[in-house]
Amino acid sequence: MLSNEQMAIFAARLLDEKKAQDIMLLDVHEMTVITDYMLICSGRSVPQVKALCEHVEEKLYEQGFDPRRKEGVGDGRWIVLDYGSLMIHIFHEQDRAYYQLERLWSDGANGVCFEEAQGEGQ
């Protein structure tokens, strides 16, 4: 079983392999009680946003993780997958620019680098 951090890194890599844009993985456990990690990314179109969601949801399910809730799948503009310790936000790039969610959750020092952690948790 993956730890919370390993699951978050695994999810970030899944989105990266499907060409998600501007992926940010943030450790927010000291900022809120609702989750430990916030994963934010963008897609260039509604079909890509939906495809990113389907891919990450399928691969996390294969690892034994089922989202507690998911919102926005029908619209494909801002999809939220709530895994308890990890909340994944997949935005259409225009909606992400409008809401700027990362400004709320990034303190400049809580980013988690998932590119350098190759091999962990897989």
PyRosetta script that sets phi, psi and omega in degrees:
from pyrosetta import init, pose_from_sequence

init()
pose = pose_from_sequence("MLSNEQMAIFAARLLDEKKAQDIMLLDVHEMTVITDYMLICSGRSVPQVKALCEHVEEKLYEQGFDPRRKEGVGDGRWIVLDYGSLMIHIFHEQDRAYYQLERLWSDGANGVCFEEAQGEGQ")
pose.set_psi(1, 136.0)
pose.set_omega(1, -179.8)
pose.set_phi(2, -77.7)
pose.set_psi(2, 145.1)
pose.set_omega(2, 172.1)
pose.set_phi(3, -71.9)
pose.set_psi(3, 170.2)
pose.set_omega(3, 178.8)
pose.set_phi(4, -58.9)
pose.set_psi(4, -44.2)
pose.set_omega(4, -179.9)
pose.set_phi(5, -66.3)
pose.set_psi(5, -42.5)
pose.set_omega(5, 178.7)
pose.set_phi(6, -62.1)
pose.set_psi(6, -40.0)
pose.set_omega(6, 178.6)
pose.set_phi(7, -63.5)
pose.set_psi(7, -42.7)
pose.set_omega(7, -179.8)
pose.set_phi(8, -64.0)
pose.set_psi(8, -42.9)
pose.set_omega(8, 178.5)
pose.set_phi(9, -65.6)
pose.set_psi(9, -42.8)
pose.set_omega(9, 178.1)
pose.set_phi(10, -58.9)
pose.set_psi(10, -45.6)
pose.set_omega(10, 179.8)
pose.set_phi(11, -63.8)
pose.set_psi(11, -40.8)
pose.set_omega(11, 178.8)
pose.set_phi(12, -62.6)
pose.set_psi(12, -41.5)
pose.set_omega(12, 178.1)
pose.set_phi(13, -65.4)
pose.set_psi(13, -38.2)
pose.set_omega(13, 177.6)
pose.set_phi(14, -60.0)
pose.set_psi(14, -44.1)
pose.set_omega(14, 179.7)
pose.set_phi(15, -67.5)
pose.set_psi(15, -37.2)
pose.set_omega(15, 178.6)
pose.set_phi(16, -64.1)
pose.set_psi(16, -42.2)
pose.set_omega(16, -178.5)
pose.set_phi(17, -67.4)
pose.set_psi(17, -20.2)
pose.set_omega(17, 176.7)
pose.set_phi(18, -98.8)
pose.set_psi(18, 15.8)
pose.set_omega(18, 173.2)
pose.set_phi(19, 68.3)
pose.set_psi(19, 33.8)
pose.set_omega(19, 171.4)
pose.set_phi(20, -63.1)
pose.set_psi(20, 151.2)
pose.set_omega(20, -177.0)
pose.set_phi(21, -100.5)
pose.set_psi(21, 146.3)
pose.set_omega(21, 171.1)
pose.set_phi(22, 47.1)
pose.set_psi(22, 56.9)
pose.set_omega(22, -178.3)
pose.set_phi(23, -74.2)
pose.set_psi(23, 128.3)
pose.set_omega(23, 175.4)
pose.set_phi(24, -125.6)
pose.set_psi(24, 125.6)
pose.set_omega(24, 174.0)
pose.set_phi(25, -112.9)
pose.set_psi(25, 119.2)
pose.set_omega(25, -174.8)
pose.set_phi(26, -119.2)
pose.set_psi(26, 134.2)
pose.set_omega(26, 173.2)
pose.set_phi(27, -87.8)
pose.set_psi(27, 109.7)
pose.set_omega(27, -175.0)
pose.set_phi(28, -115.3)
pose.set_psi(28, 14.1)
pose.set_omega(28, -174.1)
pose.set_phi(29, -61.7)
pose.set_psi(29, -25.4)
pose.set_omega(29, 177.9)
pose.set_phi(30, -89.1)
pose.set_psi(30, -5.6)
pose.set_omega(30, -176.9)
pose.set_phi(31, -103.1)
pose.set_psi(31, -21.7)
pose.set_omega(31, -175.3)
pose.set_phi(32, -155.4)
pose.set_psi(32, 158.5)
pose.set_omega(32, 176.5)
pose.set_phi(33, -97.6)
pose.set_psi(33, -4.5)
pose.set_omega(33, -174.7)
pose.set_phi(34, -78.9)
pose.set_psi(34, -23.2)
pose.set_omega(34, -179.8)
pose.set_phi(35, -163.9)
pose.set_psi(35, 165.9)
pose.set_omega(35, 176.4)
pose.set_phi(36, -96.8)
pose.set_psi(36, -36.0)
pose.set_omega(36, -177.0)
pose.set_phi(37, -130.2)
pose.set_psi(37, 143.5)
pose.set_omega(37, 176.9)
pose.set_phi(38, -121.0)
pose.set_psi(38, 122.2)
pose.set_omega(38, 178.7)
pose.set_phi(39, -113.5)
pose.set_psi(39, 121.0)
pose.set_omega(39, -174.6)
pose.set_phi(40, -124.5)
pose.set_psi(40, 132.4)
pose.set_omega(40, 176.6)
pose.set_phi(41, -151.5)
pose.set_psi(41, 174.0)
pose.set_omega(41, -179.2)
pose.set_phi(42, -129.9)
pose.set_psi(42, 154.1)
pose.set_omega(42, 168.7)
pose.set_phi(43, -120.9)
pose.set_psi(43, 156.4)
pose.set_omega(43, -176.5)
pose.set_phi(44, -84.4)
pose.set_psi(44, -13.4)
pose.set_omega(44, -178.2)
pose.set_phi(45, -150.6)
pose.set_psi(45, 163.8)
pose.set_omega(45, 177.6)
pose.set_phi(46, -59.8)
pose.set_psi(46, -45.4)
pose.set_omega(46, 177.4)
pose.set_phi(47, -59.4)
pose.set_psi(47, -38.0)
pose.set_omega(47, 178.6)
pose.set_phi(48, -68.1)
pose.set_psi(48, -40.3)
pose.set_omega(48, 178.3)
pose.set_phi(49, -59.0)
pose.set_psi(49, -45.4)
pose.set_omega(49, 179.6)
pose.set_phi(50, -66.0)
pose.set_psi(50, -39.2)
pose.set_omega(50, 179.1)
pose.set_phi(51, -65.8)
pose.set_psi(51, -39.7)
pose.set_omega(51, 176.5)
pose.set_phi(52, -60.4)
pose.set_psi(52, -44.6)
pose.set_omega(52, 179.0)
pose.set_phi(53, -60.3)
pose.set_psi(53, -50.1)
pose.set_omega(53, -179.1)
pose.set_phi(54, -59.5)
pose.set_psi(54, -42.6)
pose.set_omega(54, -178.0)
pose.set_phi(55, -64.4)
pose.set_psi(55, -51.5)
pose.set_omega(55, -177.0)
pose.set_phi(56, -66.5)
pose.set_psi(56, -37.7)
pose.set_omega(56, 179.5)
pose.set_phi(57, -65.7)
pose.set_psi(57, -43.1)
pose.set_omega(57, 179.3)
pose.set_phi(58, -63.2)
pose.set_psi(58, -46.7)
pose.set_omega(58, -176.8)
pose.set_phi(59, -71.0)
pose.set_psi(59, -34.7)
pose.set_omega(59, 175.2)
pose.set_phi(60, -69.2)
pose.set_psi(60, -35.9)
pose.set_omega(60, 176.6)
pose.set_phi(61, -61.2)
pose.set_psi(61, -40.6)
pose.set_omega(61, 177.7)
pose.set_phi(62, -62.0)
pose.set_psi(62, -25.3)
pose.set_omega(62, 177.8)
pose.set_phi(63, -89.9)
pose.set_psi(63, 0.8)
pose.set_omega(63, 177.4)
pose.set_phi(64, 97.8)
pose.set_psi(64, 12.2)
pose.set_omega(64, -178.6)
pose.set_phi(65, -109.4)
pose.set_psi(65, 129.0)
pose.set_omega(65, 177.3)
pose.set_phi(66, -119.4)
pose.set_psi(66, 134.0)
pose.set_omega(66, 179.3)
pose.set_phi(67, -66.4)
pose.set_psi(67, 140.9)
pose.set_omega(67, 174.9)
pose.set_phi(68, -69.0)
pose.set_psi(68, -38.3)
pose.set_omega(68, 179.3)
pose.set_phi(69, -148.7)
pose.set_psi(69, 154.9)
pose.set_omega(69, 169.8)
pose.set_phi(70, -144.6)
pose.set_psi(70, 141.0)
pose.set_omega(70, -176.6)
pose.set_phi(71, -134.2)
pose.set_psi(71, 149.0)
pose.set_omega(71, 171.6)
pose.set_phi(72, 85.1)
pose.set_psi(72, 5.9)
pose.set_omega(72, -176.6)
pose.set_phi(73, -63.5)
pose.set_psi(73, -39.8)
pose.set_omega(73, -178.7)
pose.set_phi(74, -61.3)
pose.set_psi(74, -43.7)
pose.set_omega(74, -178.9)
pose.set_phi(75, -76.4)
pose.set_psi(75, -39.9)
pose.set_omega(75, -179.0)
pose.set_phi(76, 71.4)
pose.set_psi(76, 22.7)
pose.set_omega(76, 179.0)
pose.set_phi(77, -102.4)
pose.set_psi(77, -37.9)
pose.set_omega(77, 177.3)
pose.set_phi(78, -150.3)
pose.set_psi(78, 103.3)
pose.set_omega(78, -179.3)
pose.set_phi(79, -102.7)
pose.set_psi(79, 133.0)
pose.set_omega(79, 176.9)
pose.set_phi(80, -118.7)
pose.set_psi(80, 125.7)
pose.set_omega(80, 173.3)
pose.set_phi(81, -112.8)
pose.set_psi(81, 119.5)
pose.set_omega(81, -177.2)
pose.set_phi(82, -104.4)
pose.set_psi(82, 109.8)
pose.set_omega(82, 178.2)
pose.set_phi(83, -105.2)
pose.set_psi(83, 19.4)
pose.set_omega(83, -178.7)
pose.set_phi(84, 82.3)
pose.set_psi(84, -82.8)
pose.set_omega(84, -179.1)
pose.set_phi(85, -78.7)
pose.set_psi(85, -10.0)
pose.set_omega(85, -179.6)
pose.set_phi(86, -137.3)
pose.set_psi(86, 127.8)
pose.set_omega(86, 172.5)
pose.set_phi(87, -114.8)
pose.set_psi(87, 124.7)
pose.set_omega(87, -178.8)
pose.set_phi(88, -106.7)
pose.set_psi(88, 125.9)
pose.set_omega(88, 177.8)
pose.set_phi(89, -115.1)
pose.set_psi(89, 115.8)
pose.set_omega(89, 178.3)
pose.set_phi(90, -113.3)
pose.set_psi(90, 111.6)
pose.set_omega(90, -174.8)
pose.set_phi(91, -104.9)
pose.set_psi(91, 151.1)
pose.set_omega(91, 159.2)
pose.set_phi(92, -71.2)
pose.set_psi(92, 141.9)
pose.set_omega(92, -172.2)
pose.set_phi(93, -58.0)
pose.set_psi(93, -32.9)
pose.set_omega(93, 179.0)
pose.set_phi(94, -68.7)
pose.set_psi(94, -40.2)
pose.set_omega(94, 179.2)
pose.set_phi(95, -69.1)
pose.set_psi(95, -36.7)
pose.set_omega(95, 178.0)
pose.set_phi(96, -63.5)
pose.set_psi(96, -42.2)
pose.set_omega(96, 178.6)
pose.set_phi(97, -62.8)
pose.set_psi(97, -35.7)
pose.set_omega(97, -179.3)
pose.set_phi(98, -71.2)
pose.set_psi(98, -49.4)
pose.set_omega(98, -174.5)
pose.set_phi(99, -81.2)
pose.set_psi(99, -29.6)
pose.set_omega(99, 178.9)
pose.set_phi(100, 47.0)
pose.set_psi(100, 49.6)
pose.set_omega(100, -177.1)
pose.set_phi(101, -55.9)
pose.set_psi(101, -35.6)
pose.set_omega(101, -178.3)
pose.set_phi(102, -62.9)
pose.set_psi(102, -25.3)
pose.set_omega(102, 177.2)
pose.set_phi(103, -65.3)
pose.set_psi(103, -29.4)
pose.set_omega(103, 179.1)
pose.set_phi(104, -75.0)
pose.set_psi(104, -32.5)
pose.set_omega(104, -169.7)
pose.set_phi(105, -110.0)
pose.set_psi(105, -11.6)
pose.set_omega(105, -179.7)
pose.set_phi(106, -95.6)
pose.set_psi(106, 128.5)
pose.set_omega(106, 175.7)
pose.set_phi(107, -107.0)
pose.set_psi(107, 10.1)
pose.set_omega(107, 179.0)
pose.set_phi(108, 89.4)
pose.set_psi(108, -15.7)
pose.set_omega(108, -178.0)
pose.set_phi(109, -127.1)
pose.set_psi(109, 1.3)
pose.set_omega(109, -174.2)
pose.set_phi(110, -104.7)
pose.set_psi(110, 13.8)
pose.set_omega(110, 176.2)
pose.set_phi(111, -71.5)
pose.set_psi(111, 142.9)
pose.set_omega(111, 177.7)
pose.set_phi(112, -111.3)
pose.set_psi(112, 123.9)
pose.set_omega(112, 179.5)
pose.set_phi(113, -82.4)
pose.set_psi(113, 118.2)
pose.set_omega(113, 180.0)
pose.set_phi(114, -100.5)
pose.set_psi(114, -16.4)
pose.set_omega(114, -179.1)
pose.set_phi(115, -70.6)
pose.set_psi(115, -38.7)
pose.set_omega(115, -177.3)
pose.set_phi(116, -77.7)
pose.set_psi(116, -14.9)
pose.set_omega(116, -174.8)
pose.set_phi(117, -89.9)
pose.set_psi(117, 31.5)
pose.set_omega(117, -178.0)
pose.set_phi(118, -56.7)
pose.set_psi(118, 134.0)
pose.set_omega(118, 177.0)
pose.set_phi(119, 93.6)
pose.set_psi(119, -20.2)
pose.set_omega(119, -179.8)
pose.set_phi(120, -75.7)
pose.set_psi(120, 137.1)
pose.set_omega(120, 170.4)
pose.set_phi(121, 73.6)
pose.set_psi(121, 12.8)
pose.set_omega(121, 178.2)
pose.set_phi(122, -118.9)
pose.dump_pdb("model.pdb")
